[in-house]
Amino acid sequence: MVETPIITDELIAEHGFTKDEYKTVLAIMGRVPSFTELGIFSVMWSEHCSYKSSKKWLKTLPTDGPQVIQGPGENAGVVDIGDGKAAIFKIESHNHPSFIEPYQGAATGVGGILRDVFTMGARPVANLNALRFGSPNHPKTRHLISGVVGGIGGYGNCIGVPTIGGEVNFHPAYNGNILVNAMTVGLADTDKIFYSAAAGNGNAVVYVGSKTGRDGIHGATMASAEFSDDSEEKRPTVQVGDPFTEKLLLEACLELMATDAIVAIQDMGAAGLTSSSVEMASKGGVGVELDLDLVPARETAMTAYELMLSESQERMLMVLKPNSEKMAQAIFDKWELDFAIIGKITDTGNLVLKMHGEIMADIPVDPLVENAPEYDRPWEKTPEAPKIQARELSPPENLEDVLLELISTPDSASKRWIWEQYDHMVMADTVAGPGGDSAVVRVHGTNRGLAVTTDCTPRYCAAAPETGGRQAAAEAWRNLTAVGAKPLALTNNLNFGNPERPVIMGQVVGCIAGISDAGRVLDFPVVSGNVSLYNETNGEAILPTPVIGGVGLIDNLDRTANCAFKAEGDTIILIGDTTGWLGASLYLREVEGREVGAPPPVDLTTERKNGDFVRYLISDGQIDTCHDISDGGLLLALAEMAIAGEIGANIKSPEIDIPLFAWAFGEDQARYVITSKQSEAILGSAKSVGISAAVIGTVGGSALTLGDSISISVLDLANRHRSWLPNYMANAGE
Amino acid sequence: MKSAVIVFPGSNCDRDAAVALKNTTGRSPTMVWHNDNELPKVDLIVVPGGFSYGDYLRAGAMAGNSPVMREVVAHAKSGTPVLGICNGFQVLTETGLLPGALIRNAGLTFVCKSVSLSVETTNSIFTTGYDKSNLITIPIAHHDGNYFASNDTLELLENEDRIAFRYSSDNPNGSQRNIAGILNEERNVLGMMPHPERAVDAQHGSTDGITMFATLTEQLA
């Protein structure tokens, strides 16, 4: 027998408890907890599992809507897409492990989010990834990109779920804390959705999947602390993924779910067996008794503490209906997975753990969950950034140079080098793969599609958190709209620094307020999400990065749009108002080397009006070419459309009272570029509903021209756009 | 046409192959689990893509030794057409039904994209519907698609007109002589890295895979 450590002040501190938190533990237990109990409280009350710093603010998010079947609080959000089908999705971070061990960190991030979705009865149909790396000049960046991309591909390709979208940004603020946010979208029948609330006194608690090892112990606690220079030493807390086993687990679970045997099911993610058993018991208002001698173990002599805190991957916990154990076991035997009845549901309301005939833990579940700490942390409003006037800036000498620079800057350069390493076509339902505004997957066997995207502009969030939060949600909504989809709901991944610093907490509060506004006005509720705090190394925080994952529905795949220019002579129309807003723009950062100014305001009413109009044009079959305008402004959007369509465009010099470069590269929101052969009709209907729409040029030729100021061949644009990342990754020795 | 799709633990293009067969032939294939010792009598066997047995040891190596593959080999030897796609191609080389091996891509990374293929021979039940002068577009998605064989084998393949497809412009994986698919000596077994089942409807962006399935149906009906 392993000797159990004595509970000392030091041990309590090592488990991340404050003095007050430990007092609450004593009050709940009415005695000094055992070592195993201390470990359980520690992980359940970690920031990662308890959301103790963010809960107060998360409650303010809009989560309702007629389409919402399940909002936040389950393994993933569920929305109705009609015809008896539901889309089930969630985004989750794996930032800390990916920085320490990029391949496994990213791979297990993908594995974890896949399980969150299929544990609810959905077959995963799409993966997306929102990635943030440090400066390209930082010595670690190449290694991190190569590992993260390898890990995401290694897992997704093997399990056979297409990776079809995402985003990649670079900024020195991520030098010591990269962000790896993985999103999975699945499809289920609305009458076959599985939840985690346990029920039925005496029902069997069943463990399935991989065996439990000593990997990942305290992963959730690691994800709840800052990094310092010795973070490399935390490598053993990173789990190791096995996508092959996950594929077997996926198929076995879906096969069992087709029967009527499951009462409740929950994947073992962060905090493993602890959080899965506690959450199932808590949601069901029941007790659980587990015999830890029966847990399939990969290593010998594992203690109760280790078994409960291990984050070994590819495991599930379920409660089965009486007399269905044999049938269930036969399915898992077929897939050659472990299947073990490790306990039962009780009516005591306690989590009781037995091992070697001894009681190792006996914790009342309700207070463990309900009395978890919740903080109203002090926060400071981010000071208002100054408004930048384009007229006060000195205009660039050559607009051509600016366009070539912006099309190839790390943030906007093509990410083909990355997504060609992801199988984005497996399942044979990919209608629009990576590289567009939203990716689109067909609802299998139908002519309907789901549009999916992830978006966030961290530099806006840093300059003005509320505007930034609003913009992130609005941009996701706009990207779904741009392919003709009706936005249904969003999932968010809130990545911030240390919430114990009021400045950081101010960013959290602001961004959440912005997302709330956008969600309400755009009918774009939050159905799931994840919070990742303490993204700091040696006191340096990341930019506030509230990533929005958006999902929309396309009712008829024959009525959709993409951003490629189609045909010579098509008229190019700009929807939305242009004021030449350059504050916090890509232009200022890349050309002037300044990250200053207030970001563009987001008028949600206009956003809604313009988007609804564009979506109507697409679904009515009037247009099939559309691109939203974001980073880099109008001219970058036009260049991307030319590159995608392999055809040029002639843009007229605008008659405006703002500097031309501000018109070209300003980042005013709520704007789209569309093309049409019947521009008069579109301008007419825009006018009748009070939408700003103007003809700005014509598709054609082999170059993108703007009056006398710009003429660059589409081939040159494409070469510059596509070459940055492969060249960067090839120069490993530099 | 009756067909069967072999399913290994870790196969992930089995459903895609089944859908393509159903949509182009009008008949659903029988799905055959790897542990089955018996194969139904069918006109066509498809060994699909994926990561059979997790690609542990070596891509296709464990599947090549599975019980069901002994049956597939026996059926192939008695003349049943067998189509191995991607991981299926790797499995067929492991069983010895096809010569050579698929090694790690020259670029060392997984590659997924649409590629342009030249049809090198129309003298097979799989390719007789294609026009040799046309290029076809079919997606690839693999980490180990770099075809490797001895010079003698490559010469034999050329001389016996057994190279079915070659990458026509860019060689995406370093395959010798740009080989994307090969036939066995009896011409009833085809292994190819590209995925024809991912190019069978307009929303796939290419429909060049239809010809293969349609031709098989016509001849095996």
HADDOCK unambig.tbl for C-alpha pairs under 7 A between the chains (distance, minus, plus):
assign (segid A and resid 158 and name CA) (segid B and resid 50 and name CA) 6.76 0.50 0.50
assign (segid A and resid 158 and name CA) (segid B and resid 51 and name CA) 5.79 0.50 0.50
assign (segid A and resid 159 and name CA) (segid B and resid 12 and name CA) 6.93 0.50 0.50
assign (segid A and resid 160 and name CA) (segid B and resid 12 and name CA) 5.21 0.50 0.50
assign (segid A and resid 244 and name CA) (segid B and resid 10 and name CA) 5.96 0.50 0.50
assign (segid A and resid 244 and name CA) (segid B and resid 54 and name CA) 4.80 0.50 0.50
assign (segid A and resid 247 and name CA) (segid B and resid 10 and name CA) 6.33 0.50 0.50
assign (segid A and resid 248 and name CA) (segid B and resid 9 and name CA) 6.68 0.50 0.50
assign (segid A and resid 248 and name CA) (segid B and resid 10 and name CA) 6.96 0.50 0.50
assign (segid A and resid 420 and name CA) (segid B and resid 111 and name CA) 5.46 0.50 0.50
assign (segid A and resid 420 and name CA) (segid B and resid 112 and name CA) 4.91 0.50 0.50
assign (segid A and resid 420 and name CA) (segid B and resid 113 and name CA) 6.30 0.50 0.50
assign (segid A and resid 421 and name CA) (segid B and resid 109 and name CA) 6.49 0.50 0.50
assign (segid A and resid 421 and name CA) (segid B and resid 110 and name CA) 4.79 0.50 0.50
assign (segid A and resid 421 and name CA) (segid B and resid 111 and name CA) 4.98 0.50 0.50
assign (segid A and resid 421 and name CA) (segid B and resid 112 and name CA) 6.01 0.50 0.50
assign (segid A and resid 422 and name CA) (segid B and resid 112 and name CA) 6.34 0.50 0.50
assign (segid A and resid 423 and name CA) (segid B and resid 112 and name CA) 5.40 0.50 0.50
assign (segid A and resid 423 and name CA) (segid B and resid 141 and name CA) 5.87 0.50 0.50
assign (segid A and resid 426 and name CA) (segid B and resid 13 and name CA) 6.80 0.50 0.50
assign (segid A and resid 427 and name CA) (segid B and resid 13 and name CA) 6.75 0.50 0.50
assign (segid A and resid 427 and name CA) (segid B and resid 16 and name CA) 5.79 0.50 0.50
assign (segid A and resid 428 and name CA) (segid B and resid 16 and name CA) 6.02 0.50 0.50
assign (segid A and resid 428 and name CA) (segid B and resid 198 and name CA) 5.48 0.50 0.50
assign (segid A and resid 431 and name CA) (segid B and resid 203 and name CA) 5.51 0.50 0.50
assign (segid A and resid 431 and name CA) (segid B and resid 204 and name CA) 6.24 0.50 0.50
